[in-house]
Amino acid sequence: MTEKPQKTPSARGWKQDPEAVRADILRAARAEFAEHGLSGARVQEIAERIKTSKRMIFYYFGDKEGLYRAVLEAEYKSVRKAESELNLEGLAPLEALQNLVEFTFDHHRANPEFIRLVMIENIHNARHLKELQNLASTSSAAISQLERICAAGKAAGVFRADVSPLVLHWQISAMSFFNVANENTFRTNFGDDLFARDGQAQLRREAVRSILSAVRP
């Protein structure tokens, strides 16, 4: 059940640096939602993490679901922003694609909370993600980047003519996501080798090799 906001407080002092306040709340909420999910997360716990009040959180985000949506939006925007800063323009198509695969693998490995949040939202059938209208353009930017790489690769004759940017995005995401999302069950079934330093380096290389092999004529 959605927690109801309390009466809006006088925000003098809270609004001296509202962006910093929002960022603090989002960081705490990210950890809480990733650990406990939307249903299990408690706004009081989030408030205690940053020594603030539920009333302040509700002032900025409305209610718990509003805060959860804001966390999702911030997470997706963060990864897309990092992708856009890779500076792939001017690289040869295969090199650009390799850099993107390596970035995605490394990003997901370094951000298990992001992976858990995506898993949680899938449990909710992406209901909250669908309400984030601003994410449409953010998501399309990821495909646009691959479209440019694929167009250059096809023009140079180093990509198959039927390579789909959307399918390619799915393949890169799938390998990078599985590595984190299924780590605990994979460890339990098959041991720790692939999650040690050398094992992760090997998986990263194999992810690159698999994707590059898939696009070549």
C-alpha positions in Angstrom: 0.0 0.0 0.0 1.3 3.5 -0.9 2.2 5.5 2.1 0.3 8.8 2.3 2.2 12.1 2.5 1.9 14.1 5.6 1.1 17.8 5.6 3.6 19.8 3.6 6.1 21.5 6.0 7.6 24.9 5.9 10.7 24.2 3.8 12.8 27.2 4.8 16.3 25.7 5.3 15.4 22.6 3.3 15.2 24.6 0.1 18.6 26.3 0.4 20.1 23.6 -1.8 17.1 21.5 -3.0 19.1 19.6 -5.6 21.6 18.4 -3.0 18.7 17.4 -0.7 17.0 15.5 -3.5 20.3 13.7 -4.4 20.8 12.7 -0.7 17.3 11.2 -0.6 17.7 9.4 -3.9 21.0 7.8 -2.8 19.4 6.5 0.4 16.3 5.4 -1.4 18.3 3.6 -4.0 19.9 1.4 -1.4 16.7 0.8 0.5 14.6 -0.1 -2.6 17.4 -2.3 -4.0 17.7 -4.2 -0.7 14.0 -4.6 0.2 12.0 -3.9 -3.0 9.1 -1.5 -3.4 6.8 -3.4 -1.0 9.4 -4.0 1.7 11.1 -0.7 1.6 10.3 1.8 4.4 10.4 5.5 4.1 11.3 5.8 7.7 14.4 3.7 7.1 15.3 6.0 4.2 14.9 9.0 6.4 17.1 7.5 9.1 19.8 6.7 6.6 20.3 10.4 6.0 19.1 11.7 9.4 16.1 13.5 8.0 12.3 13.1 8.3 9.6 11.3 6.4 7.9 14.7 6.0 10.9 16.1 4.1 10.9 13.1 1.7 7.2 13.4 1.1 7.7 17.1 0.5 10.1 16.4 -2.4 8.6 13.2 -3.8 4.9 13.1 -2.8 4.8 9.5 -1.6 6.7 6.2 -1.6 5.8 5.3 -5.1 6.8 8.7 -6.3 10.2 8.3 -4.7 10.6 4.9 -6.2 9.8 6.2 -9.7 12.3 9.0 -9.1 15.0 6.5 -8.2 14.3 4.4 -11.4 14.4 7.5 -13.5 17.7 8.7 -12.0 19.3 5.2 -12.4 18.4 4.9 -16.1 19.4 8.5 -16.8 22.7 7.9 -15.1 23.7 4.9 -17.3 22.6 6.6 -20.5 24.6 9.7 -19.5 27.7 7.6 -19.0 27.1 5.8 -22.3 26.9 9.2 -24.1 30.2 10.3 -22.6 32.1 7.3 -24.0 33.2 9.5 -26.9 32.8 6.8 -29.6 32.6 9.2 -32.4 35.5 8.8 -34.8 36.4 5.3 -33.7 36.3 2.4 -36.2 32.9 0.6 -35.9 34.3 -2.6 -34.3 36.4 -0.6 -31.8 33.4 1.6 -30.9 31.3 -1.5 -30.4 34.0 -3.2 -28.3 34.2 -0.1 -26.1 30.4 -0.1 -25.6 30.3 -3.8 -24.6 33.2 -3.3 -22.2 31.5 -0.3 -20.7 28.2 -2.1 -20.2 29.8 -5.1 -18.6 31.8 -3.0 -16.2 29.0 -0.7 -15.4 26.6 -3.5 -14.5 29.3 -5.3 -12.5 30.0 -2.1 -10.5 26.3 -1.2 -9.9 24.5 -4.3 -8.5 21.9 -2.0 -7.0 20.9 -0.9 -10.5 20.5 -4.5 -11.5 18.4 -5.3 -8.5 16.2 -2.3 -9.2 15.6 -3.5 -12.7 14.8 -7.0 -11.5 12.3 -5.5 -9.0 10.6 -3.4 -11.6 10.3 -6.5 -13.8 8.4 -8.1 -11.0 6.0 -5.2 -11.1 5.6 -5.7 -14.9 7.4 -2.3 -15.5 4.3 -0.5 -14.3 6.2 2.4 -12.8 8.7 2.6 -15.6 5.8 3.1 -18.0 4.7 6.2 -16.1 8.1 7.9 -16.7 7.4 9.8 -19.9 10.9 11.4 -20.0 12.6 8.0 -20.2 11.4 7.4 -23.8 13.9 9.8 -25.2 16.6 8.6 -22.8 16.2 5.0 -23.9 16.0 5.9 -27.6 19.4 7.6 -27.2 21.0 4.2 -26.5 19.6 2.7 -29.7 20.6 5.8 -31.7 24.2 5.3 -30.6 24.1 1.7 -31.8 22.4 2.8 -35.0 25.3 5.0 -35.8 27.8 2.3 -35.1 25.9 -0.2 -37.2 25.5 2.2 -40.1 29.2 2.9 -40.1 30.0 -0.9 -39.8 27.7 -1.8 -42.7 29.2 1.0 -44.8 32.7 -0.2 -44.1 31.7 -3.8 -44.9 32.7 -5.1 -41.4 29.1 -5.6 -40.1 26.4 -7.9 -41.6 23.8 -6.1 -43.6 21.0 -7.4 -41.4 22.5 -6.5 -38.0 19.7 -4.9 -35.9 20.7 -2.2 -33.4 17.9 -3.2 -31.1 18.8 -6.9 -31.1 22.4 -5.9 -30.5 21.4 -3.8 -27.5 19.5 -6.8 -26.1 22.5 -9.1 -26.6 24.9 -6.7 -24.8 22.4 -6.1 -22.0 21.7 -9.8 -21.6 25.3 -10.9 -21.0 26.1 -8.0 -18.8 22.9 -8.3 -16.8 23.0 -12.1 -16.3 26.6 -11.8 -14.9 25.2 -9.8 -11.9 21.6 -10.8 -11.6 22.4 -14.6 -11.4 25.7 -14.4 -9.6 24.4 -15.9 -6.3 22.6 -18.9 -7.9 25.4 -19.5 -10.4 28.0 -19.5 -7.5 25.9 -21.9 -5.5 25.6 -24.3 -8.5 29.0 -24.0 -10.1 31.4 -22.4 -7.6 33.2 -19.1 -7.4 35.7 -19.3 -10.2 33.9 -17.0 -12.7 33.4 -14.3 -10.1 36.9 -14.0 -9.0 39.1 -11.4 -10.7 40.4 -13.7 -13.4 37.0 -15.2 -14.1 35.4 -11.8 -14.5 38.2 -10.7 -16.9 37.6 -13.9 -18.9 33.8 -13.3 -19.1 34.4 -9.7 -20.2 36.6 -10.8 -23.0 34.1 -13.5 -24.0 31.3 -11.0 -24.0 33.3 -8.8 -26.4 34.3 -11.7 -28.6 30.7 -13.0 -28.8 29.2 -9.6 -29.8 31.9 -8.8 -32.3 31.6 -12.2 -33.9 27.9 -11.9 -34.1 28.0 -8.7 -36.2 30.8 -9.7 -38.6 29.8 -10.8 -42.1 
